[in-house]
Amino acid sequence: MRIAPALLVATLVVPLLTVVASEPPSDAALPRLSVSVVIGGLDHPWDVAPITKGRLLVTERDRARLSVVRRGHRRTIPLVGARIWTGGETGLMGLEVDPRWRTNHRIYTCQGWSTSSSSHDVRVIAWRLTRHLREARPIRTLVSGLPSTSGRHGGCRLLITRDGSLLVGTGDAATGTNPRSLTSLGGKTLRLNRFTGRPWRHNPFLGSANARTRLIYTYGHRNVQGLTQRRDGTLWSVEQGTSRDDEVNRLVAGGDYGYNPVPGYNESVPMTDQSLPGRQIEAAWSSGPTTDATSGGTFVPTLLKWQGYRGWLAVAALKNQKLIMLHFDRSGRLLTERTEVTDRGRLRTAVVAPNGDLFVPTDNGNGQDVILRVHPR
């Protein structure tokens, strides 16, 4: 669960709550949700992050635009020196705010990047916002060389975990050998020091001679679109399937999640192929024989107002245009599934607001997108 910077310190000292296994609730026990519009006039907003004074930062993928939103008004924040490359599913994507935001004014973005007139990659950059949020100045590139071909399967979600590491979800760039290759950063989750870009000190492949391998936390993914952390500290990803099998995965260090679309880019293979060597980790949830085109998600706060949905995972769906509510027990076993927010078109992600509501960007294009506020009535 992404937590607003102003609340992070308080959150760290509160004992962790876990989801307790129970009988699936009846529909009557679930809260009715209210949906309102925070801001409109956006185009393919990819991520949203609350900061202080009731403000939101928003990235728009194709416009390659970072904005600040407050009280229904939007203002562009120029990214100084940016060479953002947009194409297909790639542009200005993942966004995260440093937990020490009040003192260091650092943010992190993941985007396509023009490396020359004819070449590009996907990379994660740390920025510092200037006074009054007039512009964002680059501090350093934390990781570059994430694969990018046509722009398909560009990833790229960011999450600062409770131990301070930066988790990065990547796409396989529609290249069949990337997901299982431990020398490619495509089709992975990466875990790194958010200040230096060096591998996180507990990463599973620190003994490798290859510097890129040392960044890898999990592998065998297709296109990681969502990252979140549950109150018990476990890390989870949301992944888009082919014509079937969107997945929610509980991440385990060094885990192989079983996508291997070779030879070529053979999308008829299973999302989690148990015929591969070694052990492949099955999804905690799968969409089955059809696809919802799942994207970002977050665990619902355990606040009383969410009674019935407390601790559930809220996952945004693009193709099937809904918010999927998933109830897992403490061990990660799926208990039940519900559908909410079915009348707003394509949904890109869900992010927890400082007051415990959910911010949900739509992704319908043509400059008609909005940020929704979703909360129990």
Wavefront OBJ file of the C-alpha trace (Angstrom):
o trace
v 0.000 0.000 0.000
v 1.438 3.369 -0.945
v 1.345 5.683 2.065
v 1.370 9.487 1.944
v 4.755 10.853 3.137
v 3.152 12.831 5.958
v 1.749 9.624 7.423
v 4.750 7.349 6.942
v 6.540 8.054 10.207
v 3.395 7.428 12.205
v 2.712 4.268 10.228
v 6.117 2.824 10.960
v 5.604 2.866 14.715
v 2.136 1.306 14.667
v 2.075 -2.502 15.135
v 1.421 -4.209 11.831
v -2.073 -5.556 11.259
v -2.669 -8.645 9.205
v -5.637 -9.862 7.248
v -7.410 -12.495 9.284
v -8.959 -15.439 7.493
v -12.744 -15.432 7.672
v -15.790 -16.561 5.795
v -16.381 -14.554 2.602
v -18.698 -11.665 3.469
v -22.160 -11.391 1.963
v -22.881 -8.486 -0.369
v -24.966 -6.939 2.405
v -21.881 -6.772 4.632
v -19.854 -4.796 2.088
v -19.907 -0.992 2.039
v -21.517 0.898 -0.816
v -18.940 3.029 -2.573
v -19.221 6.657 -3.607
v -17.285 7.983 -6.614
v -16.484 11.619 -7.367
v -14.111 13.474 -9.711
v -11.028 15.209 -8.304
v -9.692 16.657 -11.581
v -10.524 16.243 -15.273
v -8.973 17.138 -18.604
v -6.154 14.590 -18.340
v -4.871 12.196 -20.986
v -3.751 8.685 -20.031
v -2.791 9.507 -16.428
v -0.512 6.677 -15.316
v 0.175 7.368 -11.666
v -0.859 9.658 -8.841
v 0.861 10.404 -5.537
v -0.424 12.572 -2.675
v 1.941 15.065 -1.079
v 1.487 17.755 1.568
v -1.151 20.519 1.716
v -3.813 18.486 -0.062
v -1.845 18.306 -3.311
v -1.463 15.458 -5.782
v 1.308 14.751 -8.249
v 0.137 13.124 -11.488
v 2.006 11.652 -14.460
v 0.469 11.461 -17.931
v 2.046 8.828 -20.154
v 1.678 10.152 -23.707
v 1.880 13.849 -22.872
v 5.038 13.082 -20.834
v 3.711 15.591 -18.326
v 4.130 15.866 -14.567
v 1.454 17.972 -12.867
v 0.467 19.171 -9.429
v -3.246 19.189 -8.646
v -4.906 21.096 -5.826
v -8.569 21.940 -5.276
v -9.559 20.969 -8.790
v -6.807 22.916 -10.543
v -3.807 21.519 -12.417
v -0.393 23.031 -13.116
v 2.489 21.541 -15.118
v 5.828 20.953 -13.361
v 8.600 21.030 -15.999
v 11.098 18.165 -15.837
v 14.381 19.952 -16.458
v 16.512 18.312 -19.158
v 14.012 15.524 -19.800
v 14.311 13.475 -22.986
v 11.219 11.370 -22.438
v 10.454 8.930 -25.227
v 6.831 7.994 -25.858
v 5.616 5.143 -28.008
v 3.016 2.407 -27.701
v 2.557 1.669 -23.999
v 5.641 3.626 -22.918
v 6.036 7.250 -21.834
v 6.021 8.971 -18.444
v 4.750 6.219 -16.168
v 5.487 5.249 -12.553
v 5.742 7.873 -9.797
v 6.777 7.665 -6.158
v 7.363 10.281 -3.449
v 10.197 9.956 -0.966
v 9.108 9.280 2.645
v 11.364 12.200 3.659
v 9.563 14.485 1.233
v 9.143 17.321 3.740
v 12.912 17.780 3.983
v 14.397 16.447 0.749
v 11.630 17.131 -1.841
v 12.645 14.026 -3.790
v 10.401 12.176 -6.199
v 11.072 9.201 -8.477
v 9.748 8.570 -11.974
v 9.998 5.736 -14.486
v 9.826 6.628 -18.168
v 10.919 5.951 -21.693
v 14.098 7.886 -22.497
v 15.735 8.913 -25.756
v 19.365 7.838 -25.558
v 20.128 9.077 -29.102
v 18.231 10.152 -32.201
v 17.322 6.554 -32.963
v 17.593 4.670 -29.668
v 15.711 4.585 -26.389
v 15.357 2.667 -23.138
v 13.269 2.774 -19.969
v 14.872 4.194 -16.827
v 14.211 5.284 -13.251
v 15.252 8.813 -12.281
v 15.342 10.658 -8.952
v 14.326 14.348 -9.089
v 14.211 17.227 -6.627
v 11.255 19.583 -6.763
v 12.130 23.236 -6.348
v 10.376 25.704 -4.083
v 6.668 26.137 -4.829
v 6.938 23.118 -7.166
v 8.053 25.295 -10.063
v 10.191 22.598 -11.673
v 11.793 19.205 -11.097
v 15.575 18.989 -11.428
v 17.320 15.647 -11.966
v 19.406 14.265 -9.105
v 20.563 11.017 -10.682
v 19.533 8.152 -12.907
v 19.061 5.205 -10.548
v 18.773 2.489 -13.182
v 18.835 2.613 -16.979
v 18.815 0.073 -19.757
v 15.399 -1.411 -19.055
v 14.528 -2.869 -22.472
v 12.343 -0.913 -24.860
v 11.500 -1.923 -28.412
v 8.262 -0.661 -29.974
v 7.059 0.633 -26.618
v 4.972 -2.456 -25.961
v 5.228 -3.887 -22.424
v 7.164 -0.962 -20.995
v 6.155 -1.538 -17.367
v 6.873 0.407 -15.137
v 5.545 0.770 -11.566
v 7.490 2.093 -8.553
v 7.034 1.410 -4.839
v 9.067 2.544 -1.843
v 8.741 -0.295 0.651
v 8.613 0.065 4.418
v 12.311 -0.787 4.762
v 13.155 2.151 2.462
v 14.089 0.187 -0.661
v 12.756 1.114 -4.084
v 10.910 -1.700 -5.867
v 10.608 -1.422 -9.655
v 8.257 -3.498 -11.807
v 9.301 -3.902 -15.453
v 7.859 -5.230 -18.688
v 9.517 -7.707 -21.030
v 9.434 -5.318 -24.046
v 7.695 -8.129 -25.971
v 11.004 -9.999 -26.261
v 10.666 -13.697 -25.497
v 14.025 -14.295 -23.862
v 13.819 -11.391 -21.395
v 11.606 -12.748 -18.569
v 13.897 -15.640 -17.583
v 17.234 -14.070 -18.495
v 19.068 -12.961 -15.350
v 21.153 -10.538 -17.406
v 18.091 -8.650 -18.715
v 16.131 -6.196 -16.579
v 12.919 -6.881 -18.548
v 10.092 -8.958 -17.087
v 11.354 -8.510 -13.525
v 10.905 -6.792 -10.242
v 14.060 -4.954 -9.209
v 14.957 -3.795 -5.711
v 17.472 -1.033 -5.129
v 18.735 1.669 -2.811
v 16.609 4.692 -3.634
v 19.486 7.137 -3.070
v 22.320 5.407 -4.928
v 20.658 2.971 -7.320
v 22.816 0.163 -5.966
v 21.270 -3.301 -5.367
v 19.300 -3.608 -2.145
v 21.339 -5.240 0.579
v 19.037 -8.277 0.851
v 18.630 -9.000 -2.859
v 18.781 -12.712 -3.771
v 21.514 -12.564 -6.455
v 24.100 -10.354 -4.762
v 26.777 -12.988 -5.381
v 26.485 -12.641 -9.154
v 29.390 -11.197 -11.132
v 26.867 -9.366 -13.328
v 25.879 -5.933 -11.979
v 22.426 -6.094 -13.556
v 21.652 -9.485 -12.044
v 22.337 -8.079 -8.583
v 19.412 -5.669 -9.002
v 16.867 -8.459 -9.614
v 14.362 -9.366 -6.895
v 12.034 -11.687 -8.891
v 11.903 -12.847 -12.527
v 9.743 -14.664 -15.063
v 7.188 -11.862 -15.420
v 5.430 -10.583 -18.546
v 4.431 -6.974 -17.820
v 4.362 -5.832 -14.209
v 1.846 -2.983 -13.966
v 1.233 -2.801 -10.217
v 3.196 -3.035 -6.961
v 1.909 -2.805 -3.418
v 2.757 -3.852 0.131
v 0.316 -5.413 2.582
v 0.131 -4.456 6.240
v 1.967 -7.664 7.143
v 4.963 -6.483 5.076
v 4.521 -8.853 2.133
v 5.073 -7.472 -1.372
v 2.619 -8.072 -4.216
v 2.572 -7.408 -7.960
v -0.170 -7.054 -10.561
v 0.668 -8.405 -14.009
v -1.064 -8.330 -17.383
v -1.662 -11.642 -19.102
v -1.914 -12.476 -22.796
v -5.444 -13.363 -23.930
v -5.886 -14.965 -20.498
v -4.390 -15.183 -17.049
v -3.891 -11.714 -15.684
v -2.139 -12.322 -12.381
v -1.736 -11.040 -8.872
v 1.492 -12.427 -7.424
v 2.857 -12.524 -3.919
v 6.541 -11.741 -4.388
v 9.217 -13.984 -2.882
v 12.892 -13.019 -3.154
v 14.508 -14.907 -6.035
v 11.152 -16.277 -7.180
v 10.556 -17.491 -10.740
v 7.017 -16.590 -11.895
v 7.167 -18.815 -14.939
v 6.697 -16.758 -18.106
v 8.851 -18.025 -20.985
v 7.344 -17.074 -24.398
v 9.925 -18.677 -26.665
v 10.829 -19.402 -29.413
v 10.172 -15.927 -30.799
v 7.459 -14.239 -28.758
v 5.000 -17.076 -28.359
v 2.092 -15.746 -26.300
v 0.236 -19.062 -26.354
v 2.395 -20.408 -23.501
v 1.029 -20.391 -19.930
v 1.668 -17.290 -17.841
v 3.083 -19.605 -15.187
v 4.653 -22.542 -17.011
v 5.210 -25.442 -14.609
v 7.105 -27.436 -17.249
v 10.148 -25.172 -16.885
v 13.196 -26.264 -14.860
v 13.097 -25.463 -11.152
v 10.122 -24.214 -9.153
v 7.666 -21.709 -10.559
v 5.455 -19.729 -8.189
v 1.754 -19.877 -8.994
v -0.313 -16.704 -8.988
v -2.304 -15.789 -5.882
v -5.116 -14.752 -8.253
v -5.617 -15.253 -11.993
v -8.302 -13.938 -14.318
v -8.578 -17.407 -15.875
v -9.544 -18.034 -19.537
v -10.139 -14.329 -20.317
v -8.268 -11.154 -19.497
v -9.279 -8.006 -17.605
v -6.019 -6.175 -18.492
v -5.199 -5.547 -14.850
v -2.947 -2.615 -14.027
v -2.071 -0.930 -10.711
v -3.520 -1.782 -7.324
v -3.293 -1.214 -3.596
v -4.418 -2.790 -0.360
v -7.424 -1.024 1.127
v -6.648 0.582 4.522
v -7.818 -1.192 7.652
v -9.799 1.880 8.701
v -13.224 1.325 10.229
v -14.990 3.173 7.396
v -13.906 0.408 5.003
v -15.599 -2.249 7.151
v -16.218 -5.243 4.881
v -13.391 -4.288 2.508
v -10.689 -3.649 5.117
v -7.381 -5.130 3.975
v -8.711 -6.243 0.578
v -6.645 -5.693 -2.574
v -8.173 -3.177 -5.009
v -6.949 -3.784 -8.586
v -7.719 -1.493 -11.531
v -8.693 -3.098 -14.844
v -8.325 -1.466 -18.238
v -10.037 -3.763 -20.735
v -12.954 -4.817 -18.546
v -13.266 -1.370 -16.973
v -13.726 -2.099 -13.306
v -12.139 -2.142 -9.879
v -11.536 -5.733 -8.812
v -11.709 -6.287 -5.046
v -9.794 -9.365 -3.865
v -9.893 -10.822 -0.350
v -6.858 -12.901 0.650
v -6.282 -14.660 3.943
v -3.125 -14.264 6.014
v -1.306 -16.976 4.021
v -2.151 -15.338 0.672
v -4.974 -17.715 -0.265
v -7.807 -16.090 -2.216
v -11.087 -16.086 -0.281
v -13.430 -14.107 -2.508
v -13.683 -11.553 -5.314
v -16.040 -8.639 -5.943
v -16.424 -5.963 -8.637
v -16.818 -2.211 -8.077
v -16.706 1.075 -10.110
v -17.944 -0.340 -13.408
v -19.237 2.865 -15.051
v -16.131 5.040 -15.497
v -14.325 3.310 -18.355
v -10.755 2.024 -18.234
v -9.086 2.262 -14.819
v -5.292 2.530 -14.517
v -4.420 2.155 -10.815
v -5.578 2.698 -7.230
v -3.664 4.736 -4.647
v -4.467 5.372 -0.983
v -5.253 8.995 -0.094
v -4.079 10.507 3.218
v -7.602 10.155 4.665
v -7.909 6.517 3.544
v -9.975 7.093 0.395
v -8.751 5.708 -2.936
v -7.541 7.791 -5.878
v -8.288 5.988 -9.154
v -7.185 7.483 -12.518
v -9.158 6.605 -15.633
v -7.336 5.750 -18.879
v -9.740 6.427 -21.739
v -7.624 8.910 -23.731
v -8.628 11.890 -25.892
v -8.025 14.331 -23.051
v -11.151 13.125 -21.258
v -9.514 11.311 -18.345
v -10.063 12.103 -14.694
v -8.811 11.235 -11.239
v -11.605 9.605 -9.241
v -12.005 9.607 -5.477
v -13.558 6.345 -4.238
v -14.731 5.901 -0.648
v -17.471 4.192 1.374
v -20.724 6.101 1.764
l 1 2 3 4 5 6 7 8 9 10 11 12 13 14 15 16 17 18 19 20 21 22 23 24 25 26 27 28 29 30 31 32 33 34 35 36 37 38 39 40 41 42 43 44 45 46 47 48 49 50 51 52 53 54 55 56 57 58 59 60 61 62 63 64 65 66 67 68 69 70 71 72 73 74 75 76 77 78 79 80 81 82 83 84 85 86 87 88 89 90 91 92 93 94 95 96 97 98 99 100 101 102 103 104 105 106 107 108 109 110 111 112 113 114 115 116 117 118 119 120 121 122 123 124 125 126 127 128 129 130 131 132 133 134 135 136 137 138 139 140 141 142 143 144 145 146 147 148 149 150 151 152 153 154 155 156 157 158 159 160 161 162 163 164 165 166 167 168 169 170 171 172 173 174 175 176 177 178 179 180 181 182 183 184 185 186 187 188 189 190 191 192 193 194 195 196 197 198 199 200 201 202 203 204 205 206 207 208 209 210 211 212 213 214 215 216 217 218 219 220 221 222 223 224 225 226 227 228 229 230 231 232 233 234 235 236 237 238 239 240 241 242 243 244 245 246 247 248 249 250 251 252 253 254 255 256 257 258 259 260 261 262 263 264 265 266 267 268 269 270 271 272 273 274 275 276 277 278 279 280 281 282 283 284 285 286 287 288 289 290 291 292 293 294 295 296 297 298 299 300 301 302 303 304 305 306 307 308 309 310 311 312 313 314 315 316 317 318 319 320 321 322 323 324 325 326 327 328 329 330 331 332 333 334 335 336 337 338 339 340 341 342 343 344 345 346 347 348 349 350 351 352 353 354 355 356 357 358 359 360 361 362 363 364 365 366 367 368 369 370 371 372 373 374 375 376 377
